[in-house]
Amino acid sequence: MDAIVALTQRASVTKLEEPAPSAQQLEILLKSAARAADHGLLRPWRFMTITGPGREALGDLFCRAALRERPELSEPLLTRLRNTPMRAPMLLVVVACLQEDSKIPEIEQMLSAGAAAQNIVTAAYAQGLGAIWRTGDMAYSKHVLEGLGLAANERVIGYLYLGTPVDGLPEAKEPDLSGRCHSWP
């Protein structure tokens, strides 16, 4: 797929099924991430793949974390949390690895990790894969971060849900860009 087509037509895909990205497709996704803008060439990110039973373990982690923060959660909400990782055959957790002793500000390191995530979802689209980037409470929960084994200087940028689109790749809606770009002064 042409790069401009991928950049201008990519849309999130919410209904995903098997198969997950192949090893070769995953390698392309990670190589695409490595081309993200990166002031200082710090590579301030890493990735975790979660597939198979790992998705169930992640759902259990989400429930334990939620109950620690809100013990009154209802069973239907816990079931929803437990099933969240089952939406796709593969999750790719994008983790920012902040280098506090660097001259590069932390915000720029976070933005670089976000750019890596964006490159992944665009590369997924270019390969005919479905992808959606999610965050939410479970991306910021101290208990989830600990459960995933993140260090004190690491943050979840997002959970990228990856798989085969159930209904094919969606057509992107044309964005309204009016008023989004102007000359200065």
Buried (B, 14 or more C-beta within 10 A) or exposed (E): BEEEEBEEBBBBBBBBBEEBBEEEBBEBBBEBBEEBEBBBEBBBBBBBBBBEEBBBEBBBBBBBBBBEEEEEBEEEEBEBBBEBBEBBBBBBBBBBBBBEEBEBEBEBBBBBBBBBBBBBBBBBBBBEBBBBBBEEEBBEBEBBBEBBEBEEBBBBBBBBBBBBBEEEBBEEEEEEEEEEEEEEE
